[in-house]
């Protein structure tokens, strides 16, 4: 890829723009996004060369992506799709790594001309630290999920919470492994419209959101305000689940790296033992893990793909009569091998954010782990290496007051 080098700049502004493009192309945000880097590099060279004024979709397709001369943008929307992804990545970069950069690079919607302009003063006033933060773990779990930072938590001086032989047996494969441990907190996609945020539970990818007629109507009602993807929040259950995992594991002598799902890469998953906290609609990578499973979360229920004799096919939520309070929900606890069968993956996912919290409490509290491990020893002679567990939780004021195992499958 003939990336911008910045050599022999026409003027200082050109040199600053070239330096900013180099910084973006080499960033962590754009790591392993070769197609988007190729597009950004091409558009940057056109803009800095003064040739982007009348740049058309057809030209971008042919020159940047090697489309054939008979390429028709009306029937092939791939260039528009990649341009939308590039806008999303640029927004992601400036929310985290580039928050303190003095120069912004934008790709206005409906155009292929990059724009360069000075960052607002508010964005340069408080640079994002590039080194790991040492913070109180409970606050940091929520901050990490909300602002998209990778955080390393410092090990407390003395153990906290309860620990017994049954917890030891459940967690031993992860704690005994030399691989680092990464906790991934699920962050759902929100659509930012003007100064407001919109969340449709059926829209979990930006590609789907960009085609949503409902979203277009909301945009029109907001006065044609620009729409962009955003990941500023996580569920309370996901944040509390991360805190419970931290509270249990750090005293065991292992450091944890925390990451939000919209920033985690497949390379991260390859190199670490990974604990995912949140459903697949929050953590899209978990739906693509190459391991056949017996259960899955589908909308507001856990569904059995291979039900055992006498086992229900679905585990449904129960709500109050007025549909305002969740009274009962289900969560799925999955332990499977990591990518290329190296390390392991633990997924704590609920049909609701409250149920995700219940999954985390089930695997961190001795009152649940002790009867569960004893059940496994009686039925299987020990804890199977790979398995899925369905648990049912009852709630009061969004808090799990009881949790019980309702299904268990050992995985081959």
N, C-alpha and C positions, 0 to 999 in steps of 0.2 A: 504494500500500500504506500503510495507516494505521499506521506504525511508532510504537513507544513514544517519547514525547518526554521523559518524565521531568518534565514541568511539574506543579507543585502536588502533589508527592509526599505520600502519606499520612504517611510517617515516613522516618527516615534509611535504614532497611533497604530500603524501597521505592525510594528514590532511588539507592542503591548497585546494586540489582538492575536498575533501568532503565538506569543508566550502563553496566553490564556487558553488557546486551543490545544497547545501541547500539554498543558496541565490537565485539561479535561480528558484528553485521549489516553493519558497515562494513569488516570485515577482508578481507584478501586471500583467505583460505581460502573465504569465502562469496561471493567475486566471481563474477558470472555464474551464480548459483544462485538465480534468482528464486523458483522453486517452494519451495525449502527455506527461503528467507528469509520467504516469506509464511506458511509453516507455523510457523516459529519465532516470528514476530511475533504470530500468532494465539494460540498456546499461552501465550506470555508474558503477553499481555493478560488471558487467562483466569486464569492463575495469580496475577498481581499484583492482579487484581480479586476474588480469592477465589471464583471461579466454576468452578474446574477439578476440584473434588472428585469429581464424578460424570460427568466428560466422557466421552462415548461416541464410538466410531469413526464412527457414523452422523452425529453432530452435527458432528464435525470435517470430514467429507466435504462436508456441506451448507453449513456456514458458512465454512469456510476455502477449500474448493476449488470451491464453487458447484455441487455435485452436485444432480441433480433430486430432488424429494421421494420418488420411488420407488426411489432408490438403495438397493442391497442389499449390505452389506459381505461377505456370504457368497459372493457371486459376483464382486464387484469388490474386489480386494485392493490397489488403488492407494494408499489411505491408509496401510495398513500398510507398503507398500514405501517410501513417502516418509518415514514415521516412522523406518524402519530407516536410510535414507540420512542423515536428520538426525542420528541418534545417531553415525553414522560421521563426519560432518562436524564435530560438536562434539568428538569425540575427536581428530580431526585438528587442529582449532584449538588445543586445549589441549596438544598435543604440540609445537607450534611457536610460533605467534604468541602464544598465551595462556599459555605456560608460567609466566610471572611474574605473571599476573593474581591478585588477592587473592580473587576470588569465582569459584566454578565453577557452571556451569549444566548440569544433566544431565536426560535424558529416560529414566527407568527402562524397561526392556523390559516390554512388556505393558500399559503405561499411557500416558496422554496428559496427565499432569500434570508440568510442569517443576518441578525441584527446584533450589533455590539454597542453596549452602553454602560456607563459607570453604575456601579451598584449603589442603591440608596444608602444613605448614611447609617440607617438602622441596621443594615446588614453587615456593615464593616465594624460596628462599634464593639461587638462581643464575639471575637473569634471563637470557633469551636476548638477545644483542646484536641491535639492530635495524639497525645499520650493517654494511656489508660487512666481512668479516674479511680480513686480509692474512696468509696462512699459507703454510707450506711446501706445495707443490702435491701431493706424493705423499700426505701425511697428509690433506690437505683433501679429496681426491677420495673417500677412504673415509668420512671424517666426513660429507661432504655426502650420500652415499648412505645412510648409516646413520641420521642424525638428521633428514633432511629440510630442510636449509637451502639457500638460494640463496647461492652463494659466488662472488666474483670473485677470480681469481688474479692476482697481481702479475707483470708481465713481468720475467723475469730480466735481469740487466745484460748478460750475454754469451750468445750462442747456444750451445745444447747439441745434441749428437747430429749425425747426418749429414744433409746436405741437398744434393740435386743437381738437375739440369735436369729429370729425369723426375718427381721429387716435385713440383717447381715446376709442371710441366704438369698434373699430376693435381689439385693443390690450388688452382691459380690462380683458377678461377671463384669459390671461396669467399673466398679472401684478397683478391681485387680488388674484391669487392662492398662497398659502403658500409654494408650492413646489419650489425647486431650479430650475433655468433656465440654461440649457446646450445648447450651440451652437456647432453643429457638422459640420466641414468643410470637404467637399468631397476631398479625395486624391486618384487619380487613380493608378492602379497597373502599374509599370514599371518593365521591366526586365533588370537587371544589367549584362552586358556582359563585362568582363574585367574592363576597366575604363570608359565604355560608357553605356548609357541608351537607351533602345528601348521601344517604346510604340505602340502596336497594339490595336486600339479601339475595336476590336472584342475579345480581351483576357482580361477579367476583373477578373479572378480568377487564382491563381497559378496552380490549377489542370488543367485548360484549357491550360495555357501557357506551362506547362511541356509536354503536348502532341502535341504541335504545330510543324508541319513540317517546317513552315516558320522560326520559331525561331531556330530550329535545324540547318537549312541552314546558318542562320546568325552566329550562334555559330561556325560552321565549318569554315566559312569565316574569323572569328576572331581568328582562330588558336586554336580551342577547349578551348577557355577561359571559366571558370566556369560561370554558369548562376544562378542568385539568384533574388528573388523578392525584390522590393524596392518601397518605398513610399516617395520620397524626395520632391515632388512638388505638388502644386495644381494649378487650373486654376486662371487666373487673375480675372475672374468674380466671382468665389467663394470667393477669398480673399477680393475683394471690397465689395461683398455682406455682408461678416462678419463685415467689418468696418461700413457699413451703419446701420446694426442692432445694433452694439455697440453704435454708435453715437446717435441713437434714444432712446434706452432703458436705458442706464446707468443713464442719468439725471432724469429718472422716479423713482429712488430710489431702483433699483434692481441690485444686482451684477450678473455677468454672468460668467459661467465657459465655456472655449473653449476647444474643443477636436478635434482631427483629426479622420476621419472615420475608418482608419485601426486599431486604438487602442481602439475605443469605444466598450463597452461590453453591452450585453443585460441587465445586472444588472444596468448599468448607465442609460439606457433608461427607466428601470422600476422606478427608484428613482427620475427622473427629468422630468420637462416639457422640451421638446426637440425641437429645431429648427434645421432642417437639411438643409444645403445649398449645393446643387449639385444634379446631376441626379443619378438614381439608379446604373448606371455602376460605379460611383464614391463611392456611399454609398450603399453597397449591402444590408444592414439591411432594407432599406426602401422597398425593393421588398418583404420582408418576413413579413411585418407588417400585422396582421390578421384582416384587415378591407377591405370589398369589395369596390372598387372604380369605378368611371365612366370613368375616363381618365387615360392614362398612357403614359410615354415617351418611344417610340420605335425607336431606332436608331436616326435619325436626324429629328424626327417629334413627335408631340403630337397626340395620337390616341384616338378617342372616342369609348369606349366599349359599350355604350348605348346612341347613338346620339338622341337628341330631334328632333322633326319635323323641317325640314329645316336646320338642323345643319350638317356640313360636318363630315365625318368619320375621316379624317386626316387633320392636320394643318401642312403644309409643309414649309420648309425653302426656301428662295430665295437667289440666289447667282448672282454675276456679270457674264457677258457672258464668261469671261475667268476663272471662278470658283476660283478666288483668294480672293474675298471680300464677306463676308456675308452681305446681304442687308436687310434681313427680317428673323426673327426667332420667335419661340414661347416658352413660359414658362408655367409651371403648378404650381399653388399655391394650396396647399392641407392642410386643417385643419381637423384632425381626433382625436378621443380619444386615450389616451395613452394605454399602455398594461394593461390588466385587467380593462379597462375603468377608470383608475385612471390618472388624469392630462390630458394633451393634447400634440399633436405632430403637428408641423407646418413644411411643406416641401416646400422649394423654389428650384425648379428644372427647368433647361432649356434644350432645345435640343442642346445647345452649351454653352460654358462658358460665352459668351456675353449675351445669353438669361437668364442665371441664375442671372447675375447682374441686368438685367431688372426686374426680379421677385422681387428681394430685393428692388429695387428702387420703384416699384409699391406699396409695403406695407409700405414704410417708408416716402413717400413724400405726403404732403397734396394735391397737385394738381392732384394726382391720387386717393387718398383715399376718398376725399370729394365727387366726382361724383359717385364713386363706392358704398359708404355707402348710399348715397341718393337713388341710384337705388335699393339697397336691401330694404330700408325702404318702397319704393313705391310698390315693387313687393311682398315682403315677410313680411312686417310689422316690419322688423328689421333684424339683422344679424343672419342667421341660425347658430346653434351651430357647425355643421360639414358641410363642403362644399369643392368644387374644382372650381378653376377659371383658365381659359385659357387666357393668354394675348399675344398680338402680339406686337413685338418691331421692329422698323426700326433703322438701324445702319449706322453710318458714322465713318470710322476709328475705328471700333470695339466698338464704344460708342453708347449707346441707345439715340436717339434724340427724339423719341416719343414712347409711350406705350399706348395700348388701350385694354380694355376687349373685348374678342370675344366670350366667352362662360362661362356660370355659371351653376353649378348643386348643389343643396342642397342634402346632403347625409342623408340617413335614419340611 
